[in-house]
Amino acid sequence: MAEFLVLGAGMVGVSSALALQARGHQVTIVDRTGAGLETSYGNAGMIQVEAAEPYALPRDMATLFKYALEISNDVTWKVNGALQMAPALWSYFCNSSPEKHAKISRVHSQLTFRSTADHEPLIRDSESEHLITHCGLVMLHRDEKEFHKASKKAEFLMKEYGVTSDIFDGKSYQKKEPALKKTPAGAVHYTQSWSCSSPGGLTKAYCDLFVKRGGRFVTGDASTLQHTVSGWQILTSDGELKVEQVVVALGPWSPELLKRFGYRIPMVYKRGYHGHFLAPQTLQRPFLDVANGVLAAPMVKGLRVTTGAALVPLNSAIDTSQLKRGAIALNEIIDLGEQVEEPQWMGTRPCMPDMLPLVGEAPNHKGLWFHFGHGHQGFTLGPTTSELLIQAIEGERNELLEALAPINRL
């Protein structure tokens, strides 16, 4: 058995460590803070079986025009962010053609379909059942035309990928969701997805399970990683640590680290924000207000409102305009209540231009493993792609591993 270092204590990193540990390897997680305190802390808490098809970049001019002028609240952007990401955005646009997106979705759907089953034993063993609700996810539509298109899409997802859903007209869904103040055009309820009331809490519970099983967690700076004759070394709070193999699971920070080893990894950085509200009436299930690009989900801290994508550099200043617009729109259909006073959270979704995570060995370094680039689905797919990472480490080969392998995509 080998000694492994896992860089990053988000859902993907912690899941990697647990999977390696289960195969008998000695594993140490290194993170600059603690488990589940960054990107995995603030997402919408959904384990999204329904996300069979990854988010494509729209190619119709009307939608792109809305994005360009920020008429839609789904996407905001800054010029410097768009310029920095221009090559990755162009590749993303090309991969979003109907033919290429369909091929990518055939791979992605195999991951999302098994996501809840892969989370289930970790939820049980970490005693986190109280954080999970098997309630599905609702796509709430205000526009009749958009609702009709969404209904057709739901039928397609069922036929193509086995994604189950219930479709409701506005009045019928309002009866199922008493918190709604206004009648929507309709709702598509995807029934297989699970909701977590504390994504950061679940990630930490997984990490605590890893430590309980004999794993090691230390704080350290990933930028001190060095390649040596015998493997890898890094500086940590416990001193210098030397290992044979390392897994990079740093999400959006992975490309910057890997530049030092000669890798130029194109990535689309999609920043998101959340805020908590003291809503007087608890939602029966999370829903996406499709027209305004915000997802509302019950959380431990209150009703969490999570935004769409801001295309900005990683180090950009906080700009909550997208969150504020979304909250104002949501208040038209539910009573949000007062916003909770707390430090403003933001996180960045690490999106590869071909919409699939990088899982496998680095093309030019033995013992260096990539496990990042999950886009919107790191929380959903952490345990699933960790099992695939193990297969790659153990030398297995199959079509799914080939599709995710860095050597075939960089």
VENPEMO-V670983 format. One record per pair of residues at least 24 apart in sequence whose ideal C-beta (glycine too) atoms are under 10 Angstrom apart, sorted by the first residue. I is the first residue (numbers start at 1). J is the second residue. D is the distance in whole Angstrom. If there is no record, write none. Layout:
BEGIN
i;j;d
I;J;D
I;J;D
END
This chain:
BEGIN
i;j;d
1;25;5
1;26;7
1;27;10
1;244;10
2;26;7
2;27;9
2;231;9
2;243;8
2;244;5
2;245;5
2;367;8
2;393;8
3;27;8
3;28;8
3;231;8
3;232;10
3;241;9
3;242;8
3;243;4
3;244;5
3;245;7
3;246;10
4;28;7
4;29;10
4;232;10
4;243;6
4;244;7
4;245;5
4;246;7
4;247;6
4;367;9
4;369;8
4;393;9
5;29;8
5;30;6
5;216;10
5;218;10
5;220;9
5;222;10
5;225;8
5;231;9
5;232;6
5;233;9
5;234;6
5;236;9
5;241;7
5;242;9
5;243;4
5;244;9
5;245;7
5;246;4
5;247;7
5;248;9
5;367;10
6;30;7
6;31;9
6;210;9
6;215;9
6;217;10
6;243;10
6;245;10
6;246;8
6;247;5
6;248;9
6;249;6
6;250;10
6;369;9
6;371;8
6;386;10
7;31;8
7;32;10
7;220;9
7;221;10
7;222;5
7;225;7
7;232;10
7;234;8
7;246;7
7;247;7
7;248;5
7;249;6
7;250;5
7;253;9
7;254;8
7;257;7
7;371;9
7;372;10
8;32;9
8;35;10
8;38;9
8;39;9
8;40;9
8;222;8
8;247;8
8;248;7
8;249;4
8;250;4
8;251;7
8;253;8
8;254;8
8;257;10
8;371;9
8;372;8
9;33;8
9;34;7
9;35;4
9;36;7
9;37;8
9;38;8
9;40;8
9;203;8
9;204;9
9;206;10
9;207;6
9;210;9
9;217;7
9;219;9
9;249;8
9;250;10
10;35;8
10;36;7
10;37;9
10;38;6
10;39;6
10;40;4
10;41;8
10;43;10
10;199;10
10;200;9
10;203;6
10;207;10
10;249;7
10;250;8
10;251;6
10;347;9
10;372;9
10;374;10
10;378;7
10;379;8
10;382;8
11;35;9
11;36;7
11;39;8
11;40;5
11;41;10
11;43;9
11;119;10
11;199;8
11;200;9
11;202;8
11;203;5
11;206;7
11;207;10
11;249;9
11;251;9
11;374;9
11;377;10
11;378;6
11;379;5
11;380;9
11;381;8
11;382;4
11;383;8
11;386;9
12;39;9
12;40;8
12;203;10
12;247;9
12;249;5
12;250;9
12;251;7
12;254;10
12;350;9
12;357;8
12;359;10
12;371;6
12;372;7
12;373;9
12;374;6
12;377;10
12;378;5
12;379;9
12;381;8
12;382;5
12;383;9
12;385;7
12;386;7
12;389;9
13;40;9
13;203;9
13;206;10
13;207;9
13;247;7
13;248;9
13;249;4
13;250;8
13;251;8
13;371;8
13;372;9
13;378;10
13;382;8
13;386;9
14;40;8
14;122;9
14;202;10
14;203;6
14;204;8
14;205;9
14;206;5
14;207;5
14;208;10
14;209;9
14;210;6
14;215;9
14;217;9
14;249;8
14;382;7
14;383;9
14;386;9
15;118;8
15;119;9
15;122;7
15;203;9
15;206;7
15;207;10
15;210;9
15;249;8
15;371;9
15;378;9
15;379;10
15;381;9
15;382;4
15;383;5
15;384;8
15;385;8
15;386;4
15;387;9
15;389;9
16;210;10
16;247;5
16;248;10
16;249;5
16;359;10
16;369;8
16;371;5
16;382;8
16;383;9
16;385;8
16;386;5
16;387;10
16;389;6
16;390;9
17;206;9
17;207;8
17;209;10
17;210;5
17;211;10
17;213;10
17;215;6
17;216;9
17;217;9
17;247;8
17;249;9
17;386;8
18;121;10
18;122;7
18;125;9
18;126;9
18;206;6
18;207;9
18;209;7
18;210;5
18;213;8
18;215;8
18;382;9
18;383;8
18;386;7
19;118;10
19;122;10
19;210;10
19;247;10
19;371;10
19;382;10
19;383;7
19;385;9
19;386;4
19;387;6
19;388;9
19;389;7
19;390;5
19;391;10
19;393;9
20;210;10
20;215;9
20;245;9
20;247;8
20;369;10
20;386;8
20;389;8
20;390;7
20;393;8
21;209;9
21;210;6
21;211;10
21;213;6
21;214;7
21;215;5
22;121;10
22;210;10
22;213;8
22;386;10
22;387;9
22;390;8
23;390;6
23;393;8
23;394;8
25;215;10
25;244;10
25;245;8
25;390;9
25;393;9
26;214;9
26;215;8
26;216;8
26;243;8
26;244;9
27;210;8
27;213;10
27;214;9
27;215;5
27;216;7
27;217;10
27;243;9
27;245;10
27;247;9
28;215;7
28;216;4
28;217;7
28;218;6
28;220;9
28;234;9
28;236;8
28;238;9
28;241;6
28;243;7
28;246;10
29;207;7
29;210;7
29;211;9
29;215;7
29;216;7
29;217;5
29;218;7
29;219;10
29;220;10
29;247;9
29;249;9
30;216;9
30;217;8
30;218;6
30;219;7
30;220;4
30;221;8
30;222;7
30;224;9
30;225;9
30;234;6
30;235;9
30;236;6
30;237;9
30;238;10
30;241;7
30;243;10
30;246;9
31;207;9
31;217;7
31;218;8
31;219;6
31;220;8
31;221;10
31;222;8
31;236;10
31;249;10
31;250;9
32;219;6
32;220;7
32;221;6
32;222;7
32;223;9
32;250;10
32;253;9
33;219;7
34;200;9
34;203;10
34;204;7
34;207;8
34;217;8
34;219;8
35;200;8
35;201;10
35;203;6
35;204;5
35;205;9
35;206;8
35;207;4
35;208;8
35;210;9
35;211;9
35;217;7
36;198;9
36;199;7
36;200;4
36;201;7
36;202;7
36;203;3
36;204;5
36;205;8
36;206;8
36;207;7
36;379;10
37;200;6
37;203;8
37;204;8
38;200;9
38;203;10
38;250;9
38;251;8
38;252;9
38;253;9
38;345;9
38;346;10
38;347;6
38;348;9
39;199;9
39;200;10
39;203;10
39;250;10
39;251;5
39;252;7
39;253;9
39;272;9
39;345;10
39;346;9
39;347;4
39;348;6
39;349;7
39;350;8
39;374;10
39;378;7
39;379;9
40;199;6
40;200;6
40;202;8
40;203;5
40;204;9
40;206;10
40;251;8
40;347;8
40;378;7
40;379;6
40;382;8
41;198;9
41;199;6
41;200;4
41;201;9
41;203;7
41;204;9
41;274;9
41;345;7
41;347;7
41;379;10
42;199;7
42;200;7
42;272;7
42;273;8
42;274;5
42;275;10
42;304;8
42;306;8
42;344;10
42;345;4
42;346;7
42;347;5
43;196;9
43;199;5
43;200;9
43;272;7
43;274;8
43;295;9
43;297;9
43;304;9
43;306;7
43;345;10
43;347;7
43;349;8
43;376;8
43;377;10
43;378;8
43;379;5
43;380;9
44;137;9
44;195;8
44;196;9
44;199;8
44;272;9
44;274;8
44;286;7
44;288;9
44;294;10
44;295;5
44;296;9
44;297;5
44;299;9
44;304;7
44;305;9
44;306;4
44;307;10
44;376;9
44;379;8
45;131;9
45;132;9
45;133;9
45;194;9
45;195;6
45;196;4
45;197;7
45;198;7
45;199;5
45;200;9
45;201;10
45;202;8
45;274;10
45;286;8
45;295;9
45;297;5
45;298;9
45;299;7
45;300;10
45;304;7
45;306;9
45;379;7
46;115;10
46;136;9
46;137;6
46;190;10
46;193;6
46;194;7
46;195;6
46;196;7
46;199;9
46;286;7
46;288;9
46;295;8
46;297;7
46;306;9
46;376;9
46;377;9
46;379;7
46;380;7
47;112;9
47;115;5
47;116;6
47;118;9
47;119;6
47;120;10
47;123;9
47;132;8
47;134;10
47;137;9
47;192;9
47;193;6
47;194;4
47;195;8
47;196;7
47;199;10
47;202;9
47;377;9
47;379;7
47;380;5
47;381;9
47;382;10
47;383;9
47;384;10
48;112;6
48;115;7
48;116;9
48;137;7
48;163;10
48;190;8
48;192;9
48;193;5
48;194;9
48;195;10
48;376;8
48;377;6
48;379;9
48;380;5
48;381;9
49;109;10
49;112;6
49;113;6
49;114;9
49;115;6
49;116;6
49;117;9
49;136;9
49;137;9
49;161;9
49;162;9
49;163;7
49;164;9
49;190;7
49;191;9
49;192;4
49;193;5
49;194;8
49;380;8
50;112;8
50;113;10
50;136;8
50;137;6
50;139;9
50;154;9
50;157;7
50;161;9
50;163;5
50;164;9
50;165;7
50;188;9
50;189;10
50;190;4
50;191;8
50;192;7
50;193;5
50;380;10
51;105;10
51;108;8
51;109;9
51;111;9
51;112;5
51;113;10
51;115;9
51;137;9
51;157;10
51;163;9
51;190;9
51;193;8
51;375;9
51;376;7
51;377;6
51;380;7
51;381;9
52;105;6
52;106;9
52;108;7
52;109;4
52;110;9
52;111;9
52;112;5
52;113;7
52;156;10
52;157;6
52;160;8
52;161;4
52;162;8
52;163;5
52;190;10
53;101;7
53;102;8
53;104;8
53;105;4
53;106;10
53;108;7
53;109;7
53;112;9
53;153;9
53;156;9
53;157;7
53;160;9
53;161;8
53;163;9
53;355;9
54;95;10
54;96;9
54;101;8
54;104;7
54;105;7
54;107;9
54;108;5
54;109;9
54;111;10
54;112;9
54;351;8
54;352;9
54;354;9
54;355;4
54;356;7
54;357;10
54;374;10
54;375;6
54;376;7
54;377;7
55;92;10
55;96;9
55;101;10
55;270;9
55;308;10
55;309;8
55;349;9
55;351;8
55;355;7
55;375;7
55;376;6
55;377;9
56;92;8
56;93;9
56;95;8
56;96;4
56;97;9
56;98;9
56;100;9
56;101;5
56;102;10
56;104;8
56;105;9
56;355;7
57;89;7
57;90;10
57;91;10
57;92;5
57;93;5
57;94;9
57;95;8
57;96;4
57;97;10
57;101;9
57;268;9
57;351;10
57;353;9
57;355;9
58;93;9
58;96;8
59;93;7
59;94;10
59;96;6
59;97;7
59;98;8
59;101;9
64;93;9
67;309;10
67;311;9
70;321;9
70;322;9
70;325;9
72;291;9
72;292;9
72;293;7
72;308;8
73;289;9
73;291;8
73;292;5
73;293;5
73;294;7
73;307;8
73;308;7
73;321;9
73;322;6
73;323;9
73;324;10
73;325;5
73;326;6
73;328;10
73;329;7
74;290;9
74;291;9
74;292;8
74;293;4
74;294;9
74;307;9
74;308;4
74;309;7
74;322;9
74;326;10
75;270;8
75;293;8
75;307;10
75;308;6
75;309;5
75;310;8
75;311;7
75;322;9
76;271;9
76;293;10
76;307;9
76;308;8
76;309;8
76;310;5
76;311;7
76;312;8
76;319;8
76;321;7
76;322;5
76;325;9
77;271;10
77;309;9
77;310;7
77;311;4
77;312;7
78;271;10
78;310;8
78;311;7
78;312;5
78;313;7
78;316;6
78;317;10
78;319;8
79;311;10
79;312;10
80;312;8
80;313;6
80;316;8
81;268;10
81;269;7
81;271;9
81;310;8
81;311;5
81;312;4
81;313;5
81;314;9
81;316;7
82;311;6
82;312;9
82;313;10
83;313;10
84;269;8
84;311;9
84;312;9
84;313;6
84;314;9
85;266;8
85;267;8
85;268;6
85;269;7
85;270;10
85;311;7
85;312;9
85;313;8
85;351;10
85;353;9
86;266;10
87;264;10
87;266;6
87;353;8
88;255;10
88;265;9
88;266;4
88;267;6
88;268;5
88;269;9
88;351;8
88;352;8
88;353;5
89;266;9
89;268;6
89;311;8
89;351;10
89;353;8
90;266;9
90;353;8
91;266;6
91;268;9
91;352;9
91;353;4
91;354;7
92;266;9
92;267;10
92;268;5
92;351;7
92;352;8
92;353;4
92;354;8
92;355;8
93;353;9
94;353;8
94;354;9
95;352;9
95;353;6
95;354;5
95;355;6
95;356;9
96;353;9
96;354;10
96;355;8
100;354;8
100;355;9
101;354;10
101;355;8
102;160;9
103;354;10
103;403;9
104;354;6
104;355;5
104;356;6
104;403;9
105;157;10
105;160;8
105;161;8
105;355;8
105;356;10
106;160;9
106;161;9
106;399;10
106;403;9
107;354;9
107;355;9
107;356;6
107;399;8
107;400;7
107;402;10
107;403;5
107;404;7
108;161;9
108;355;7
108;356;6
108;357;9
108;375;9
108;377;8
108;381;9
108;403;9
109;157;9
109;160;8
109;161;4
109;162;9
109;163;8
110;161;9
110;384;9
110;388;10
110;399;9
110;400;6
110;403;9
111;356;9
111;357;8
111;359;10
111;374;9
111;377;8
111;380;8
111;381;5
111;384;5
111;385;7
111;388;8
111;400;8
111;404;9
112;161;8
112;163;9
112;192;9
112;193;9
112;377;7
112;380;6
112;381;7
112;384;8
113;161;7
113;162;7
113;163;8
113;192;9
113;384;9
114;381;9
114;383;9
114;384;6
114;387;9
115;192;9
115;193;9
115;194;9
115;377;8
115;379;9
115;380;5
115;381;6
115;382;9
115;383;7
115;384;5
115;385;10
116;192;7
116;193;8
116;194;5
116;380;9
116;383;10
116;384;10
117;383;9
117;384;9
118;380;10
118;381;8
118;382;8
118;383;4
118;384;5
118;385;9
118;386;8
118;387;7
119;194;7
119;196;9
119;202;9
119;206;9
119;379;9
119;380;8
119;381;10
119;382;8
119;383;5
119;384;8
120;194;9
120;383;9
121;383;9
122;202;9
122;205;8
122;206;6
122;209;7
122;210;10
122;382;9
122;383;6
122;386;10
123;194;9
123;196;9
123;202;7
123;205;8
123;206;9
123;383;10
125;205;9
125;206;9
125;209;6
125;212;9
125;213;9
126;202;8
126;203;10
126;204;9
126;205;4
126;206;6
126;207;9
126;208;7
126;209;4
126;210;9
126;212;9
127;205;7
127;208;9
127;209;9
128;196;8
128;198;9
128;201;8
128;202;5
128;203;10
128;204;10
128;205;5
128;206;8
128;208;10
128;209;9
130;197;8
130;198;10
130;201;10
130;300;10
131;194;10
131;195;9
131;196;5
131;197;5
131;198;5
131;199;9
131;201;6
131;202;5
131;205;8
131;299;10
131;300;8
132;194;6
132;195;7
132;196;6
132;197;8
132;202;8
133;194;7
133;195;5
133;196;8
133;197;7
133;284;10
133;285;8
133;286;9
133;297;10
133;298;8
134;191;9
134;192;9
134;193;9
134;194;5
134;195;8
134;285;10
135;189;9
135;191;9
135;193;8
135;194;8
135;195;5
135;283;9
135;284;7
135;285;4
135;286;7
135;297;10
135;298;9
136;164;9
136;165;8
136;166;8
136;188;10
136;189;5
136;190;5
136;191;4
136;192;7
136;193;5
136;194;8
136;195;8
136;284;10
136;285;6
136;286;8
136;287;10
137;165;10
137;188;9
137;189;8
137;190;5
137;191;9
137;192;9
137;193;4
137;194;9
137;195;7
137;285;7
137;286;6
137;287;7
137;288;7
137;295;8
137;297;9
138;165;10
138;166;9
138;168;9
138;173;8
138;176;9
138;177;8
138;184;10
138;187;5
138;188;7
138;189;5
138;190;7
138;191;10
138;193;10
138;283;9
138;284;9
138;285;6
138;286;7
138;287;4
138;288;7
138;289;10
138;290;10
138;295;10
138;296;10
139;165;9
139;167;10
139;186;9
139;187;7
139;188;5
139;189;8
139;190;7
139;287;7
139;288;5
139;289;9
139;290;6
139;295;10
140;168;10
140;170;9
140;173;8
140;177;9
140;180;8
140;184;5
140;185;9
140;186;8
140;187;5
140;188;8
140;189;10
140;287;5
140;288;7
140;289;6
140;290;6
140;291;8
140;292;10
140;295;10
140;296;9
140;330;10
140;333;8
140;334;10
141;170;8
141;173;10
141;184;6
141;185;5
141;186;5
141;187;7
141;188;8
141;288;9
141;289;9
141;290;5
141;291;7
142;170;9
142;182;9
142;183;10
142;184;6
142;185;6
142;186;9
142;289;8
142;290;7
142;291;5
142;292;8
142;329;9
142;332;9
142;333;8
143;184;9
143;185;6
143;186;9
143;290;8
143;291;6
144;169;10
144;170;9
144;184;10
144;185;5
144;186;8
145;185;8
146;185;7
146;186;9
146;290;7
146;291;7
147;184;8
147;185;4
147;186;4
147;187;8
147;188;8
147;290;9
148;185;9
148;186;8
150;185;9
150;186;8
150;187;9
150;188;5
150;290;7
151;186;7
151;187;10
151;188;6
153;188;8
154;188;5
154;189;9
154;190;8
155;188;10
157;188;9
157;190;8
158;190;10
162;192;9
163;190;6
163;191;9
163;192;7
163;193;9
164;189;9
164;190;7
164;191;5
164;192;6
164;193;10
165;189;6
165;190;5
165;191;6
165;192;9
166;190;9
166;191;6
173;287;9
174;333;10
176;284;7
176;285;9
177;281;10
177;283;7
177;284;5
177;285;8
177;287;8
177;333;10
177;334;9
178;281;7
178;282;10
178;283;9
178;284;8
179;279;7
179;280;9
179;281;4
179;282;7
179;283;5
179;284;7
179;287;10
179;296;9
179;298;10
179;303;9
179;333;9
179;334;5
179;335;7
180;281;9
180;283;9
180;284;10
180;287;9
180;333;6
180;334;6
180;335;10
181;281;10
181;331;9
181;332;8
181;333;6
181;334;6
181;335;7
182;332;7
182;333;5
182;334;9
183;333;9
184;287;9
184;289;9
184;290;9
184;291;9
184;333;7
185;290;10
185;291;9
187;285;10
187;287;7
187;288;10
187;290;10
188;287;10
188;288;10
188;290;9
189;285;7
189;287;9
190;285;10
191;285;10
193;285;9
193;286;9
193;380;9
194;380;9
195;283;10
195;285;7
195;286;5
195;297;6
195;298;8
195;299;9
196;286;10
196;297;9
196;299;9
196;300;10
196;379;8
197;297;8
197;298;6
197;299;5
197;300;5
197;301;9
197;304;9
198;299;6
198;300;5
198;301;8
198;304;10
199;297;10
199;299;8
199;304;9
199;379;6
200;299;10
200;300;10
200;345;10
200;379;10
201;299;10
201;300;7
202;379;8
203;379;8
203;382;8
206;382;8
206;383;8
216;241;9
222;246;10
222;248;8
222;249;10
222;250;6
222;253;7
222;254;9
222;256;9
222;257;5
223;253;9
223;256;8
223;257;6
223;260;8
225;257;7
225;258;10
225;260;8
225;261;9
225;368;9
226;260;9
226;261;10
227;260;9
227;261;7
227;365;7
227;366;10
227;367;9
227;368;8
230;367;10
231;366;9
231;367;6
231;368;10
232;365;9
232;367;7
232;368;8
243;367;9
244;366;10
244;367;6
245;361;9
245;366;8
245;367;4
245;368;8
245;369;7
245;393;8
246;362;9
246;365;9
246;367;7
246;368;6
246;369;7
247;367;10
247;368;8
247;369;5
247;370;8
247;371;5
247;372;9
247;386;9
247;389;7
247;393;9
248;358;9
248;362;8
248;368;7
248;369;7
248;370;6
248;371;7
248;372;6
249;369;9
249;370;9
249;371;5
249;372;6
249;374;10
249;378;9
249;382;9
249;385;10
249;386;9
249;389;9
250;350;9
250;371;9
250;372;6
251;347;9
251;348;7
251;349;8
251;350;5
251;371;10
251;372;6
251;373;8
251;374;8
251;378;6
252;314;6
252;347;8
252;348;4
252;349;7
252;350;4
252;351;9
252;372;8
252;373;9
252;378;10
253;314;8
253;348;9
253;350;8
253;372;9
254;350;7
254;358;8
254;370;7
254;371;9
254;372;4
254;373;7
255;314;10
255;350;8
255;372;8
255;373;9
256;314;8
257;372;10
258;362;8
258;365;10
258;368;9
258;370;8
258;372;9
258;406;10
258;410;10
261;362;7
261;364;8
261;365;6
261;368;7
262;362;9
262;363;10
262;364;6
262;365;9
263;362;7
263;363;8
263;364;8
263;365;9
263;368;9
263;370;9
263;406;8
263;410;7
264;410;8
265;350;10
265;352;8
265;353;10
265;358;8
265;370;8
265;372;9
265;373;8
265;406;9
265;409;10
265;410;7
266;351;10
266;352;8
266;353;6
266;354;9
266;373;10
266;409;10
266;410;9
267;314;10
267;348;9
267;349;10
267;350;6
267;351;7
267;352;6
267;353;8
267;358;10
267;372;9
267;373;7
267;375;10
268;309;9
268;311;7
268;348;10
268;349;8
268;350;8
268;351;4
268;352;8
268;353;6
268;355;9
268;373;10
268;375;8
269;309;9
269;310;9
269;311;7
269;312;7
269;313;7
269;314;6
269;316;9
269;348;5
269;349;8
269;350;7
269;351;7
270;307;10
270;308;8
270;309;4
270;310;7
270;311;7
270;312;9
270;347;10
270;348;7
270;349;4
270;350;8
270;351;6
270;375;8
270;376;7
271;307;9
271;308;10
271;309;7
271;310;4
271;311;8
271;312;5
271;313;9
271;314;8
271;316;7
271;318;9
271;319;9
271;322;9
271;346;6
271;347;7
271;348;5
271;349;8
272;306;6
272;307;5
272;308;7
272;309;7
272;310;7
272;322;8
272;323;9
272;345;9
272;346;7
272;347;6
272;348;8
272;349;6
272;376;9
273;305;9
273;306;7
273;307;5
273;308;10
273;310;8
273;318;8
273;319;8
273;320;6
273;321;9
273;322;6
273;323;4
273;324;9
273;326;9
273;344;7
273;345;7
273;346;5
273;347;8
274;299;9
274;301;10
274;304;5
274;305;6
274;306;5
274;307;7
274;323;7
274;342;10
274;344;9
274;345;6
274;346;8
274;347;8
275;301;10
275;302;9
275;303;9
275;304;7
275;305;5
275;306;9
275;307;9
275;320;8
275;323;5
275;324;9
275;326;9
275;327;7
275;336;9
275;339;6
275;340;7
275;342;8
275;344;8
275;345;8
276;300;9
276;301;4
276;302;4
276;303;7
276;304;5
276;305;8
276;336;10
276;337;10
276;338;10
276;339;7
276;340;4
276;341;9
276;342;7
276;345;9
277;301;9
277;302;5
277;303;5
277;304;8
277;305;6
277;327;7
277;330;9
277;331;9
277;334;9
277;335;9
277;336;4
277;337;5
277;338;7
277;339;5
277;340;7
278;302;5
278;303;8
278;335;10
278;336;8
278;337;4
278;338;5
278;339;8
278;340;6
279;303;4
279;305;10
279;330;10
279;331;10
279;334;7
279;335;6
279;336;6
279;337;5
279;338;9
280;334;10
280;335;6
280;336;9
280;337;6
280;338;10
281;334;8
281;335;7
281;337;9
283;334;7
287;330;10
287;333;9
287;334;9
289;326;7
289;329;6
289;330;6
289;332;9
289;333;7
289;334;9
291;329;7
291;333;10
292;322;10
292;325;7
292;326;5
292;327;9
292;328;9
292;329;4
292;330;7
292;332;9
292;333;10
293;322;8
293;325;9
293;326;6
293;329;9
294;322;8
294;323;8
294;325;8
294;326;3
294;327;7
294;328;10
294;329;7
294;330;6
295;326;9
295;330;10
296;326;9
296;327;9
296;330;6
296;333;9
296;334;7
296;336;8
299;340;10
301;340;6
301;342;7
302;336;9
302;337;8
302;338;9
302;339;9
302;340;5
302;342;10
303;330;9
303;334;8
303;335;10
303;336;7
303;337;8
303;339;10
303;340;9
304;340;10
304;345;10
305;329;10
305;330;6
305;331;10
305;336;7
305;339;9
306;345;10
306;347;10
307;346;9
308;376;10
309;348;10
309;349;7
309;351;9
309;376;9
310;346;8
310;348;9
312;346;10
312;348;9
313;348;10
314;348;6
314;350;10
316;346;9
316;348;10
317;346;10
318;343;10
318;344;6
318;345;9
318;346;6
319;344;10
319;346;9
320;344;6
320;346;9
347;378;10
349;373;10
349;374;8
349;375;6
349;376;5
349;377;9
349;378;8
350;374;7
350;375;7
350;376;10
350;378;7
351;375;4
351;376;7
351;377;10
352;404;10
352;409;8
352;410;10
353;409;9
354;403;9
354;404;10
354;409;7
356;385;10
356;403;7
356;404;6
356;409;8
357;381;7
357;382;10
357;384;10
357;385;6
357;388;9
357;389;10
357;404;6
358;385;9
358;404;7
358;405;8
358;406;5
358;409;7
358;410;8
359;384;10
359;385;5
359;386;9
359;387;10
359;388;5
359;389;5
359;391;9
359;392;7
359;400;9
359;401;7
359;403;9
359;404;4
359;405;7
359;406;8
360;388;8
360;389;7
360;391;9
360;392;5
360;393;9
360;401;7
360;402;9
360;404;6
360;405;4
360;406;5
360;407;7
360;408;9
360;409;9
361;389;10
361;392;7
361;393;8
361;405;8
361;406;7
361;407;7
362;406;6
362;407;8
362;410;9
363;405;9
363;406;6
363;407;5
363;408;9
363;409;9
363;410;6
364;406;10
364;407;9
364;410;10
367;393;10
368;406;10
369;393;7
369;406;9
370;404;9
370;405;9
370;406;5
370;407;10
370;409;10
370;410;9
371;404;10
371;406;10
373;404;9
373;406;9
373;409;9
END
